[in-house]
C-alpha cells in the first residue's frame, strides 16, 4: 500500500507487524504501535497484509470549508458553526 500526503499523518497498526518505508527510512511497525509521519515525508509505503489506521489533522480551508462552500452551504452558516465549535 502506498499513501501520499501533505499534512502530518498518524499511522496505527492494529494487526500483525508491517514494514513501513518513507523515503530511505525503513522500519517495522509492531502490533498496537503508532507512528507519527511528518508532512515532509510526503509519502509512505506499507508492505505486507496490513490492518492499519491512518489519521491526520485536516487543513480546514482545503478539507472542510472549501468543499462545503462548493456544495452550496452559505458562508454565514459556516461562520456560525465555526464560532460554536471554538
C-alpha positions as a Markdown table, in Angstrom:
| # | Residue | x | y | z |
|---|---|---|---|---|
| 1 | Unk | 0.0 | 0.0 | 0.0 |
| 2 | Unk | 1.3 | 3.5 | -0.9 |
| 3 | Unk | -0.1 | 6.7 | 0.6 |
| 4 | Unk | 0.8 | 10.2 | -0.4 |
| 5 | Unk | 0.0 | 13.1 | 1.9 |
| 6 | Unk | 0.7 | 16.8 | 2.6 |
| 7 | Unk | 0.0 | 17.1 | 6.3 |
| 8 | Unk | 1.3 | 15.2 | 9.3 |
| 9 | Unk | -0.2 | 11.7 | 9.5 |
| 10 | Unk | -0.7 | 9.2 | 12.4 |
| 11 | Unk | -0.3 | 5.6 | 11.4 |
| 12 | Unk | -1.5 | 3.0 | 13.9 |
| 13 | Unk | -1.1 | -0.7 | 13.4 |
| 14 | Unk | -3.9 | -2.9 | 14.8 |
| 15 | Unk | -2.8 | -6.2 | 13.2 |
| 16 | Unk | 0.4 | -8.2 | 12.7 |
| 17 | Unk | 3.7 | -6.3 | 12.3 |
| 18 | Unk | 4.2 | -4.5 | 9.0 |
| 19 | Unk | 7.1 | -2.9 | 7.2 |
| 20 | Unk | 6.9 | 0.9 | 6.8 |
| 21 | Unk | 9.1 | 2.8 | 4.3 |
| 22 | Unk | 9.3 | 6.6 | 4.0 |
| 23 | Unk | 12.0 | 7.7 | 1.5 |
| 24 | Unk | 15.2 | 5.9 | 2.7 |
| 25 | Unk | 13.9 | 5.1 | 6.2 |
| 26 | Unk | 12.5 | 1.6 | 6.7 |
| 27 | Unk | 11.2 | 0.2 | 10.0 |
| 28 | Unk | 8.9 | -2.5 | 11.3 |
| 29 | Unk | 5.7 | -1.2 | 13.0 |
| 30 | Unk | 4.6 | -3.8 | 15.5 |
| 31 | Unk | 1.1 | -4.7 | 16.7 |
| 32 | Unk | -0.5 | -1.9 | 18.6 |
| 33 | Unk | 2.2 | 0.6 | 17.8 |
| 34 | Unk | 1.7 | 4.1 | 16.4 |
| 35 | Unk | 3.9 | 6.2 | 14.3 |
| 36 | Unk | 3.8 | 9.9 | 13.6 |
| 37 | Unk | 4.8 | 10.7 | 9.9 |
| 38 | Unk | 5.8 | 14.3 | 9.4 |
| 39 | Unk | 4.4 | 16.1 | 6.4 |
| 40 | Unk | 8.0 | 16.4 | 5.0 |
| 41 | Unk | 7.9 | 12.6 | 4.3 |
| 42 | Unk | 5.2 | 13.2 | 1.6 |
| 43 | Unk | 4.5 | 9.5 | 1.1 |
| 44 | Unk | 4.7 | 6.2 | 2.9 |
| 45 | Unk | 4.7 | 2.6 | 1.7 |
| 46 | Unk | 3.3 | -0.2 | 3.9 |
| 47 | Unk | 4.3 | -3.8 | 2.9 |
| 48 | Unk | 2.5 | -7.0 | 3.6 |
| 49 | Unk | -1.0 | -7.7 | 4.7 |
| 50 | Unk | -1.8 | -4.7 | 6.9 |
| 51 | Unk | -4.5 | -3.7 | 9.4 |
| 52 | Unk | -3.6 | -0.1 | 9.9 |
| 53 | Unk | -5.5 | 3.1 | 10.7 |
| 54 | Unk | -4.4 | 6.4 | 9.1 |
| 55 | Unk | -5.3 | 9.7 | 10.7 |
| 56 | Unk | -4.5 | 13.3 | 10.1 |
| 57 | Unk | -5.2 | 16.9 | 11.1 |
| 58 | Unk | -7.2 | 18.4 | 8.3 |
| 59 | Unk | -6.4 | 21.6 | 6.6 |
| 60 | Unk | -9.7 | 23.5 | 7.4 |
| 61 | Unk | -9.8 | 25.6 | 4.3 |
| 62 | Unk | -8.9 | 22.8 | 1.8 |
| 63 | Unk | -10.6 | 19.8 | 3.5 |
| 64 | Unk | -13.6 | 21.4 | 5.2 |
| 65 | Unk | -14.6 | 25.0 | 4.3 |
| 66 | Unk | -13.8 | 24.7 | 0.5 |
| 67 | Unk | -15.9 | 21.5 | -0.1 |
| 68 | Unk | -18.8 | 22.9 | 2.0 |
| 69 | Unk | -18.8 | 26.2 | 0.1 |
| 70 | Unk | -18.6 | 24.3 | -3.2 |
| 71 | Unk | -21.6 | 22.1 | -2.2 |
| 72 | Unk | -23.6 | 25.3 | -1.7 |
| 73 | Unk | -23.5 | 25.8 | 2.0 |
| 74 | Unk | -23.8 | 29.6 | 2.8 |
| 75 | Unk | -20.7 | 31.3 | 4.3 |
| 76 | Unk | -22.8 | 32.8 | 7.2 |
| 77 | Unk | -23.8 | 29.2 | 8.3 |
| 78 | Unk | -20.2 | 28.1 | 8.2 |
| 79 | Unk | -19.1 | 31.1 | 10.3 |
| 80 | Unk | -21.9 | 30.3 | 12.8 |
| 81 | Unk | -20.7 | 26.7 | 13.0 |
| 82 | Unk | -17.0 | 27.7 | 13.4 |
| 83 | Unk | -18.0 | 30.2 | 16.2 |
| 84 | Unk | -19.9 | 27.4 | 18.0 |
| 85 | Unk | -17.0 | 24.9 | 17.8 |
| 86 | Unk | -14.3 | 27.3 | 19.0 |
